[in-house]
Amino acid sequence: MAHEQHAELIQTLHDCAAACNHCFDACLQEDDVKMMAGCIRLDRECADMCAYLEHAITRNSPFVAELAQACAVICEACAAECSKHEHDHCQKCAEVCAKCAEACKNVA
């Protein structure tokens, strides 16, 4: 089954979505939320895409490779945006997103 074959990717996607959700929430608590708008937006996009790909894998979607390619692009964009910010939550998110992007590329 596809979900057994991609168990490590499923965990990586889950971890990435969780990191993005945490970063999203923490960014909303920052003093200058407007400055964090790009980060917040990409956190949401990335978390949603990672969750969607995780679900697609577990239901054996025929589009896993295509979705993984899109997910890699979004994870890379989120990693690039988060890495611009000094906050610990942004730096951790950037690291997890970069790892997820590479894992997605391996499937795409």
PATIKOL-644347 format. One line per field, with one value per residue (C-alpha): residue in three letters; chain; residue number from 0; x, z, y. Coordinates in pm, whole numbers, padded with zeros to 5 digits. Last residue first. Layout:
BEGIN
type = c(Ala/...)
mol = c(A/...)
seq = c(NUM/...)
x = c(X/...)
z = c(Z/...)
y = c(Y/...)
***
This chain:
BEGIN
type = c(Ala/Val/Asn/Lys/Cys/Ala/Glu/Ala/Cys/Lys/Ala/Cys/Val/Glu/Ala/Cys/Lys/Gln/Cys/His/Asp/His/Glu/His/Lys/Ser/Cys/Glu/Ala/Ala/Cys/Ala/Glu/Cys/Ile/Val/Ala/Cys/Ala/Gln/Ala/Leu/Glu/Ala/Val/Phe/Pro/Ser/Asn/Arg/Thr/Ile/Ala/His/Glu/Leu/Tyr/Ala/Cys/Met/Asp/Ala/Cys/Glu/Arg/Asp/Leu/Arg/Ile/Cys/Gly/Ala/Met/Met/Lys/Val/Asp/Asp/Glu/Gln/Leu/Cys/Ala/Asp/Phe/Cys/His/Asn/Cys/Ala/Ala/Ala/Cys/Asp/His/Leu/Thr/Gln/Ile/Leu/Glu/Ala/His/Gln/Glu/His/Ala/Met)
mol = c(A/A/A/A/A/A/A/A/A/A/A/A/A/A/A/A/A/A/A/A/A/A/A/A/A/A/A/A/A/A/A/A/A/A/A/A/A/A/A/A/A/A/A/A/A/A/A/A/A/A/A/A/A/A/A/A/A/A/A/A/A/A/A/A/A/A/A/A/A/A/A/A/A/A/A/A/A/A/A/A/A/A/A/A/A/A/A/A/A/A/A/A/A/A/A/A/A/A/A/A/A/A/A/A/A/A/A/A)
seq = c(107/106/105/104/103/102/101/100/99/98/97/96/95/94/93/92/91/90/89/88/87/86/85/84/83/82/81/80/79/78/77/76/75/74/73/72/71/70/69/68/67/66/65/64/63/62/61/60/59/58/57/56/55/54/53/52/51/50/49/48/47/46/45/44/43/42/41/40/39/38/37/36/35/34/33/32/31/30/29/28/27/26/25/24/23/22/21/20/19/18/17/16/15/14/13/12/11/10/9/8/7/6/5/4/3/2/1/0)
x = c(00785/00858/01214/01103/00855/01129/01341/01055/00983/01339/01321/00986/01125/01421/01209/00963/01243/01371/01021/00949/01283/01209/01483/01272/01400/01420/01042/01003/01252/01115/00760/00860/01047/00746/00518/00740/00782/00406/00345/00587/00434/00090/00210/00375/00075/-00177/-00308/-00435/-00361/-00598/-00310/-00101/-00377/-00433/-00068/-00071/-00366/-00207/00115/-00080/-00280/00024/00216/-00057/-00124/00245/00276/00011/00152/00504/00385/00183/00465/00546/00175/00180/00428/00417/00419/00128/-00007/00340/00316/-00006/00131/00460/00275/00059/00368/00548/00244/00208/00577/00564/00267/00441/00756/00550/00376/00712/00852/00549/00563/00569/00318/00086/00118/00000)
z = c(-00723/-00438/-00378/-00431/-00146/00094/-00011/00046/00383/00503/00388/00565/00891/00888/00796/01074/01329/01214/01221/01572/01696/01567/01352/01039/00683/00727/00751/00399/00237/00425/00323/-00042/-00028/00135/-00136/-00419/-00253/-00203/-00572/-00664/-00401/-00547/-00891/-00756/-00537/-00819/-00842/-00486/-00258/00020/00267/00012/-00064/00308/00365/00049/00182/00523/00363/00135/00423/00643/00355/00253/00612/00693/00362/00465/00815/00683/00431/00697/00955/00912/00953/01283/01435/01804/01743/01867/01518/01428/01710/01567/01215/01345/01539/01238/01017/01259/01279/00901/00869/01129/00952/00616/00763/00919/00588/00411/00645/00596/00215/00128/00404/00273/-00081/00000)
y = c(01380/01139/01256/01616/01576/01468/01765/02008/01848/01908/02271/02312/02169/02410/02712/02627/02612/02953/03101/02970/03103/03451/03603/03630/03590/03211/03200/03339/03101/02799/02891/02922/02590/02421/02560/02434/02093/02066/02129/01850/01621/01689/01583/01268/01180/01221/00863/00901/00605/00717/00752/00940/01190/01252/01337/01549/01747/01795/01918/02152/02300/02352/02509/02749/02852/02907/03094/03347/03391/03445/03701/03884/03892/04262/04332/04140/04384/04295/03919/03708/03633/03511/03252/03109/03082/02941/02671/02587/02576/02345/02115/02103/02025/01747/01584/01611/01454/01174/01102/01115/00850/00625/00652/00280/00208/00480/00350/00000)
***
